[in-house]
C-alpha cells in the first residue's frame, strides 16, 4: 500500500507505490514457491501492505505495536521511505519489496 512516514507529532506522509510495478509484483507473487526455513515446517508467505518508516531504529515492542495500530503497517524500517521520497521527487517509479 506504500510507505507512511511520521513528520513532526501528527502529520503522516504517505508515499504510494508505483501502480505498474505493484501490478507486476501482484501478478508474480502467485508464481513464488519458497521452501521452509531450516528448522521450520511452515514456508514463508508473501504479503502486501504498508511499511512504516522512520529516522531511527525502533526496538521497543510497544512503539512498533503503536505504529501498526496507527498506520496499519506490516513492518517498520528506516531505508526505503527515503528512496521512495527521492523517486517521487524525480518521477521515478518505485516499489519496495522487503524480505523479513
Order of alpha helices (4+ residues) and beta strands (2+ residues): beta-beta-alpha-beta-alpha-beta-alpha
